[in-house]
Amino acid sequence: MVDVKRVRGQAYAILLGGTHHLRTPVTKGHDQPFEVLPTGAGPGVTDEPVTLAGQLCTPKDVFARAVPASLRIGDTVVFAMAGAYAWNISHHDFLMHPKPAFRHLRS
């Protein structure tokens, strides 16, 4: 997470990247499941509803809305259940943002 903001009392966590990397939540209209790896030390939110948003200049750049979470600037957010097509249906070069790093985990 790169920033946390409050707008009209609502907490927003701004992530490095956006729905141009993981378009599934927008296309399906749901909150994408995620886990937070506590790698940060900056300010954040603790056990309260937070909206996870990307860095794009569109109001549709949202991964999850008002979900209870604890996050700090610098934390790593890991999205589960992205699916095989998440990257393939995304707008890879939107506004020339860099491509994400991929980590493949086996269970």
VMD Tcl script that builds the backbone (N, CA, C; Angstrom):
set m [mol new atoms 321]
animate dup $m
set s [atomselect $m all]
$s set {name element resname resid chain x y z} {
  {N N MET 1 A 0.849 -1.157 0.000}
  {CA C MET 1 A 0.000 0.000 0.000}
  {C C MET 1 A 0.903 1.231 0.000}
  {N N VAL 2 A 0.535 2.225 -0.804}
  {CA C VAL 2 A 1.388 3.401 -0.918}
  {C C VAL 2 A 0.829 4.634 -0.223}
  {N N ASP 3 A -0.469 4.631 0.111}
  {CA C ASP 3 A -1.045 5.791 0.775}
  {C C ASP 3 A -2.364 5.402 1.431}
  {N N VAL 4 A -2.756 6.182 2.419}
  {CA C VAL 4 A -4.072 6.038 3.032}
  {C C VAL 4 A -4.685 7.435 3.086}
  {N N LYS 5 A -5.961 7.496 2.714}
  {CA C LYS 5 A -6.657 8.781 2.684}
  {C C LYS 5 A -7.998 8.631 3.377}
  {N N ARG 6 A -8.525 9.752 3.826}
  {CA C ARG 6 A -9.882 9.794 4.380}
  {C C ARG 6 A -10.679 10.829 3.602}
  {N N VAL 7 A -11.831 10.406 3.125}
  {CA C VAL 7 A -12.741 11.292 2.411}
  {C C VAL 7 A -14.113 11.136 3.047}
  {N N ARG 8 A -14.610 12.224 3.627}
  {CA C ARG 8 A -15.909 12.225 4.300}
  {C C ARG 8 A -16.014 11.093 5.322}
  {N N GLY 9 A -14.945 10.881 6.065}
  {CA C GLY 9 A -14.929 9.890 7.120}
  {C C GLY 9 A -14.649 8.461 6.677}
  {N N GLN 10 A -14.583 8.215 5.383}
  {CA C GLN 10 A -14.327 6.872 4.850}
  {C C GLN 10 A -12.832 6.702 4.573}
  {N N ALA 11 A -12.262 5.555 4.977}
  {CA C ALA 11 A -10.845 5.268 4.761}
  {C C ALA 11 A -10.633 4.624 3.386}
  {N N TYR 12 A -9.582 5.075 2.713}
  {CA C TYR 12 A -9.189 4.531 1.418}
  {C C TYR 12 A -7.719 4.143 1.472}
  {N N ALA 13 A -7.415 2.926 1.075}
  {CA C ALA 13 A -6.039 2.473 0.941}
  {C C ALA 13 A -5.692 2.515 -0.543}
  {N N ILE 14 A -4.648 3.262 -0.887}
  {CA C ILE 14 A -4.229 3.393 -2.280}
  {C C ILE 14 A -3.095 2.400 -2.527}
  {N N LEU 15 A -3.303 1.540 -3.515}
  {CA C LEU 15 A -2.350 0.472 -3.809}
  {C C LEU 15 A -1.479 0.831 -4.999}
  {N N LEU 16 A -0.307 0.256 -5.047}
  {CA C LEU 16 A 0.588 0.400 -6.191}
  {C C LEU 16 A 0.052 -0.533 -7.272}
  {N N GLY 17 A -0.441 0.034 -8.328}
  {CA C GLY 17 A -1.101 -0.765 -9.358}
  {C C GLY 17 A -2.569 -0.421 -9.407}
  {N N GLY 18 A -3.327 -1.162 -10.170}
  {CA C GLY 18 A -4.746 -0.873 -10.286}
  {C C GLY 18 A -5.491 -1.955 -11.028}
  {N N THR 19 A -6.729 -1.646 -11.379}
  {CA C THR 19 A -7.553 -2.639 -12.065}
  {C C THR 19 A -7.096 -2.867 -13.503}
  {N N HIS 20 A -6.123 -2.117 -13.968}
  {CA C HIS 20 A -5.513 -2.430 -15.265}
  {C C HIS 20 A -4.586 -3.647 -15.125}
  {N N HIS 21 A -4.279 -4.026 -13.898}
  {CA C HIS 21 A -3.511 -5.234 -13.630}
  {C C HIS 21 A -4.414 -6.397 -13.240}
  {N N LEU 22 A -5.476 -6.094 -12.510}
  {CA C LEU 22 A -6.405 -7.114 -12.012}
  {C C LEU 22 A -7.818 -6.588 -12.225}
  {N N ARG 23 A -8.368 -6.870 -13.363}
  {CA C ARG 23 A -9.643 -6.289 -13.757}
  {C C ARG 23 A -10.851 -7.047 -13.199}
  {N N THR 24 A -10.645 -8.206 -12.628}
  {CA C THR 24 A -11.738 -9.061 -12.188}
  {C C THR 24 A -12.755 -8.370 -11.277}
  {N N PRO 25 A -12.356 -7.631 -10.230}
  {CA C PRO 25 A -13.368 -7.041 -9.358}
  {C C PRO 25 A -14.311 -6.087 -10.090}
  {N N VAL 26 A -13.792 -5.336 -11.041}
  {CA C VAL 26 A -14.623 -4.398 -11.787}
  {C C VAL 26 A -15.571 -5.156 -12.716}
  {N N THR 27 A -15.062 -6.147 -13.420}
  {CA C THR 27 A -15.907 -6.867 -14.378}
  {C C THR 27 A -16.959 -7.721 -13.678}
  {N N LYS 28 A -16.646 -8.252 -12.526}
  {CA C LYS 28 A -17.581 -9.094 -11.784}
  {C C LYS 28 A -18.419 -8.311 -10.782}
  {N N GLY 29 A -18.008 -7.090 -10.467}
  {CA C GLY 29 A -18.745 -6.269 -9.527}
  {C C GLY 29 A -18.713 -6.789 -8.103}
  {N N HIS 30 A -17.559 -7.303 -7.683}
  {CA C HIS 30 A -17.441 -7.824 -6.317}
  {C C HIS 30 A -16.172 -7.311 -5.641}
  {N N ASP 31 A -16.085 -7.585 -4.341}
  {CA C ASP 31 A -14.877 -7.275 -3.586}
  {C C ASP 31 A -13.910 -8.431 -3.760}
  {N N GLN 32 A -12.719 -8.141 -4.249}
  {CA C GLN 32 A -11.723 -9.183 -4.475}
  {C C GLN 32 A -11.151 -9.645 -3.137}
  {N N PRO 33 A -11.138 -10.953 -2.862}
  {CA C PRO 33 A -10.532 -11.438 -1.609}
  {C C PRO 33 A -9.047 -11.086 -1.557}
  {N N PHE 34 A -8.566 -10.743 -0.361}
  {CA C PHE 34 A -7.161 -10.350 -0.216}
  {C C PHE 34 A -6.672 -10.682 1.191}
  {N N GLU 35 A -5.369 -10.714 1.312}
  {CA C GLU 35 A -4.677 -10.859 2.596}
  {C C GLU 35 A -3.671 -9.715 2.687}
  {N N VAL 36 A -3.378 -9.305 3.898}
  {CA C VAL 36 A -2.392 -8.256 4.113}
  {C C VAL 36 A -1.161 -8.864 4.763}
  {N N LEU 37 A -0.009 -8.679 4.113}
  {CA C LEU 37 A 1.265 -9.075 4.700}
  {C C LEU 37 A 1.841 -7.841 5.382}
  {N N PRO 38 A 2.022 -7.868 6.695}
  {CA C PRO 38 A 2.456 -6.668 7.428}
  {C C PRO 38 A 3.928 -6.342 7.200}
  {N N THR 39 A 4.210 -5.674 6.086}
  {CA C THR 39 A 5.576 -5.312 5.731}
  {C C THR 39 A 5.832 -3.820 5.885}
  {N N GLY 40 A 4.810 -3.060 6.287}
  {CA C GLY 40 A 4.930 -1.608 6.374}
  {C C GLY 40 A 5.097 -1.103 7.790}
  {N N ALA 41 A 5.498 0.147 7.880}
  {CA C ALA 41 A 5.681 0.781 9.187}
  {C C ALA 41 A 5.056 2.169 9.234}
  {N N GLY 42 A 4.401 2.556 8.153}
  {CA C GLY 42 A 3.820 3.889 8.087}
  {C C GLY 42 A 2.449 3.955 8.717}
  {N N PRO 43 A 1.799 5.112 8.615}
  {CA C PRO 43 A 0.440 5.254 9.140}
  {C C PRO 43 A -0.523 4.369 8.359}
  {N N GLY 44 A -1.693 4.143 8.925}
  {CA C GLY 44 A -2.653 3.290 8.251}
  {C C GLY 44 A -4.009 3.310 8.911}
  {N N VAL 45 A -4.734 2.222 8.775}
  {CA C VAL 45 A -6.049 2.050 9.381}
  {C C VAL 45 A -6.030 0.754 10.183}
  {N N THR 46 A -6.806 0.717 11.259}
  {CA C THR 46 A -6.830 -0.455 12.116}
  {C C THR 46 A -8.264 -0.906 12.334}
  {N N ASP 47 A -8.554 -2.128 11.925}
  {CA C ASP 47 A -9.858 -2.758 12.148}
  {C C ASP 47 A -11.036 -1.844 11.857}
  {N N GLU 48 A -11.085 -1.327 10.666}
  {CA C GLU 48 A -12.212 -0.500 10.259}
  {C C GLU 48 A -12.484 -0.723 8.771}
  {N N PRO 49 A -13.672 -0.362 8.320}
  {CA C PRO 49 A -13.960 -0.511 6.891}
  {C C PRO 49 A -13.045 0.374 6.055}
  {N N VAL 50 A -12.449 -0.219 5.048}
  {CA C VAL 50 A -11.542 0.517 4.164}
  {C C VAL 50 A -11.819 0.084 2.728}
  {N N THR 51 A -11.711 1.027 1.809}
  {CA C THR 51 A -11.862 0.741 0.391}
  {C C THR 51 A -10.479 0.671 -0.224}
  {N N LEU 52 A -10.185 -0.441 -0.908}
  {CA C LEU 52 A -8.895 -0.627 -1.567}
  {C C LEU 52 A -9.017 -0.141 -3.001}
  {N N ALA 53 A -8.236 0.877 -3.343}
  {CA C ALA 53 A -8.297 1.476 -4.673}
  {C C ALA 53 A -6.915 1.508 -5.293}
  {N N GLY 54 A -6.903 1.579 -6.617}
  {CA C GLY 54 A -5.649 1.687 -7.349}
  {C C GLY 54 A -5.278 3.134 -7.589}
  {N N GLN 55 A -4.277 3.328 -8.441}
  {CA C GLN 55 A -3.747 4.661 -8.711}
  {C C GLN 55 A -4.306 5.304 -9.978}
  {N N LEU 56 A -5.230 4.644 -10.647}
  {CA C LEU 56 A -5.720 5.170 -11.914}
  {C C LEU 56 A -6.639 6.370 -11.711}
  {N N CYS 57 A -6.848 7.129 -12.760}
  {CA C CYS 57 A -7.675 8.336 -12.704}
  {C C CYS 57 A -9.132 8.030 -13.058}
  {N N THR 58 A -9.618 6.903 -12.612}
  {CA C THR 58 A -11.000 6.521 -12.876}
  {C C THR 58 A -11.652 6.045 -11.579}
  {N N PRO 59 A -12.910 6.394 -11.349}
  {CA C PRO 59 A -13.579 5.937 -10.129}
  {C C PRO 59 A -13.840 4.432 -10.111}
  {N N LYS 60 A -13.621 3.764 -11.225}
  {CA C LYS 60 A -13.822 2.313 -11.280}
  {C C LYS 60 A -12.590 1.530 -10.828}
  {N N ASP 61 A -11.532 2.222 -10.456}
  {CA C ASP 61 A -10.292 1.562 -10.043}
  {C C ASP 61 A -10.385 1.140 -8.572}
  {N N VAL 62 A -11.273 0.197 -8.285}
  {CA C VAL 62 A -11.537 -0.251 -6.918}
  {C C VAL 62 A -11.479 -1.772 -6.871}
  {N N PHE 63 A -10.733 -2.287 -5.903}
  {CA C PHE 63 A -10.611 -3.736 -5.705}
  {C C PHE 63 A -11.623 -4.271 -4.700}
  {N N ALA 64 A -11.901 -3.501 -3.659}
  {CA C ALA 64 A -12.844 -3.912 -2.617}
  {C C ALA 64 A -13.363 -2.658 -1.921}
  {N N ARG 65 A -14.646 -2.670 -1.576}
  {CA C ARG 65 A -15.274 -1.489 -0.972}
  {C C ARG 65 A -15.665 -1.742 0.477}
  {N N ALA 66 A -15.216 -0.849 1.357}
  {CA C ALA 66 A -15.628 -0.819 2.767}
  {C C ALA 66 A -15.548 -2.194 3.445}
  {N N VAL 67 A -14.401 -2.851 3.291}
  {CA C VAL 67 A -14.182 -4.144 3.941}
  {C C VAL 67 A -13.345 -3.942 5.208}
  {N N PRO 68 A -13.671 -4.623 6.295}
  {CA C PRO 68 A -12.878 -4.477 7.519}
  {C C PRO 68 A -11.443 -4.954 7.295}
  {N N ALA 69 A -10.482 -4.126 7.656}
  {CA C ALA 69 A -9.076 -4.499 7.468}
  {C C ALA 69 A -8.190 -3.615 8.329}
  {N N SER 70 A -6.971 -4.067 8.513}
  {CA C SER 70 A -5.910 -3.286 9.138}
  {C C SER 70 A -4.751 -3.240 8.158}
  {N N LEU 71 A -4.347 -2.051 7.772}
  {CA C LEU 71 A -3.265 -1.871 6.800}
  {C C LEU 71 A -2.406 -0.686 7.207}
  {N N ARG 72 A -1.125 -0.749 6.824}
  {CA C ARG 72 A -0.202 0.367 7.025}
  {C C ARG 72 A 0.481 0.658 5.691}
  {N N ILE 73 A 0.877 1.895 5.505}
  {CA C ILE 73 A 1.640 2.231 4.307}
  {C C ILE 73 A 2.887 1.361 4.286}
  {N N GLY 74 A 3.126 0.725 3.163}
  {CA C GLY 74 A 4.255 -0.192 3.019}
  {C C GLY 74 A 3.858 -1.651 3.110}
  {N N ASP 75 A 2.638 -1.940 3.592}
  {CA C ASP 75 A 2.171 -3.326 3.641}
  {C C ASP 75 A 1.999 -3.883 2.236}
  {N N THR 76 A 2.075 -5.184 2.120}
  {CA C THR 76 A 1.861 -5.874 0.853}
  {C C THR 76 A 0.460 -6.474 0.870}
  {N N VAL 77 A -0.323 -6.151 -0.148}
  {CA C VAL 77 A -1.672 -6.704 -0.280}
  {C C VAL 77 A -1.611 -7.801 -1.334}
  {N N VAL 78 A -2.049 -8.998 -0.943}
  {CA C VAL 78 A -2.015 -10.163 -1.825}
  {C C VAL 78 A -3.449 -10.532 -2.175}
  {N N PHE 79 A -3.752 -10.554 -3.458}
  {CA C PHE 79 A -5.095 -10.895 -3.906}
  {C C PHE 79 A -5.195 -12.376 -4.209}
  {N N ALA 80 A -6.190 -13.007 -3.615}
  {CA C ALA 80 A -6.458 -14.430 -3.846}
  {C C ALA 80 A -7.505 -14.570 -4.947}
  {N N MET 81 A -7.615 -15.744 -5.455}
  {CA C MET 81 A -8.660 -16.100 -6.412}
  {C C MET 81 A -8.738 -15.137 -7.591}
  {N N ALA 82 A -7.590 -14.746 -8.103}
  {CA C ALA 82 A -7.563 -13.823 -9.237}
  {C C ALA 82 A -8.046 -14.505 -10.507}
  {N N GLY 83 A -7.846 -15.790 -10.621}
  {CA C GLY 83 A -8.308 -16.527 -11.790}
  {C C GLY 83 A -7.321 -16.477 -12.934}
  {N N ALA 84 A -7.494 -17.405 -13.832}
  {CA C ALA 84 A -6.578 -17.558 -14.955}
  {C C ALA 84 A -6.652 -16.400 -15.943}
  {N N TYR 85 A -7.791 -15.715 -16.011}
  {CA C TYR 85 A -7.956 -14.680 -17.016}
  {C C TYR 85 A -7.781 -13.267 -16.488}
  {N N ALA 86 A -7.525 -13.103 -15.216}
  {CA C ALA 86 A -7.459 -11.765 -14.622}
  {C C ALA 86 A -6.483 -10.855 -15.362}
  {N N TRP 87 A -5.287 -11.327 -15.601}
  {CA C TRP 87 A -4.296 -10.522 -16.306}
  {C C TRP 87 A -4.648 -10.413 -17.789}
  {N N ASN 88 A -5.142 -11.490 -18.376}
  {CA C ASN 88 A -5.425 -11.495 -19.809}
  {C C ASN 88 A -6.511 -10.513 -20.220}
  {N N ILE 89 A -7.489 -10.253 -19.348}
  {CA C ILE 89 A -8.567 -9.335 -19.708}
  {C C ILE 89 A -8.289 -7.901 -19.255}
  {N N SER 90 A -7.161 -7.667 -18.640}
  {CA C SER 90 A -6.830 -6.345 -18.111}
  {C C SER 90 A -6.206 -5.464 -19.191}
  {N N HIS 91 A -6.235 -4.160 -18.953}
  {CA C HIS 91 A -5.680 -3.183 -19.892}
  {C C HIS 91 A -4.218 -2.915 -19.518}
  {N N HIS 92 A -3.333 -3.753 -20.012}
  {CA C HIS 92 A -1.937 -3.797 -19.576}
  {C C HIS 92 A -1.199 -2.478 -19.617}
  {N N ASP 93 A -1.332 -1.729 -20.654}
  {CA C ASP 93 A -0.526 -0.521 -20.824}
  {C C ASP 93 A -1.314 0.756 -20.560}
  {N N PHE 94 A -2.330 0.675 -19.719}
  {CA C PHE 94 A -3.162 1.835 -19.432}
  {C C PHE 94 A -2.310 2.962 -18.856}
  {N N LEU 95 A -2.295 4.101 -19.534}
  {CA C LEU 95 A -1.544 5.286 -19.125}
  {C C LEU 95 A -0.064 5.010 -18.861}
  {N N MET 96 A 0.466 3.996 -19.487}
  {CA C MET 96 A 1.887 3.652 -19.418}
  {C C MET 96 A 2.364 3.257 -18.020}
  {N N HIS 97 A 1.462 2.786 -17.174}
  {CA C HIS 97 A 1.870 2.298 -15.855}
  {C C HIS 97 A 2.681 1.017 -16.034}
  {N N PRO 98 A 3.650 0.764 -15.171}
  {CA C PRO 98 A 4.455 -0.452 -15.303}
  {C C PRO 98 A 3.640 -1.715 -15.041}
  {N N LYS 99 A 4.090 -2.792 -15.632}
  {CA C LYS 99 A 3.436 -4.090 -15.426}
  {C C LYS 99 A 3.766 -4.621 -14.025}
  {N N PRO 100 A 2.878 -5.431 -13.460}
  {CA C PRO 100 A 3.122 -5.954 -12.114}
  {C C PRO 100 A 4.126 -7.101 -12.130}
  {N N ALA 101 A 4.677 -7.384 -10.973}
  {CA C ALA 101 A 5.492 -8.588 -10.798}
  {C C ALA 101 A 4.538 -9.732 -10.497}
  {N N PHE 102 A 4.852 -10.912 -10.938}
  {CA C PHE 102 A 4.015 -12.084 -10.679}
  {C C PHE 102 A 4.741 -13.037 -9.752}
  {N N ARG 103 A 4.006 -13.570 -8.805}
  {CA C ARG 103 A 4.527 -14.596 -7.894}
  {C C ARG 103 A 3.541 -15.751 -7.944}
  {N N HIS 104 A 3.998 -16.900 -8.325}
  {CA C HIS 104 A 3.136 -18.073 -8.415}
  {C C HIS 104 A 3.346 -18.939 -7.185}
  {N N LEU 105 A 2.272 -19.173 -6.481}
  {CA C LEU 105 A 2.322 -19.976 -5.266}
  {C C LEU 105 A 1.602 -21.279 -5.489}
  {N N ARG 106 A 2.143 -22.324 -4.957}
  {CA C ARG 106 A 1.479 -23.639 -5.033}
  {C C ARG 106 A 1.049 -24.040 -3.649}
  {N N SER 107 A -0.116 -24.620 -3.582}
  {CA C SER 107 A -0.585 -25.048 -2.256}
  {C C SER 107 A -0.372 -26.533 -2.053}
}
mol reanalyze $m
mol bondsrecalc $m
mol representation Tube
mol addrep $m
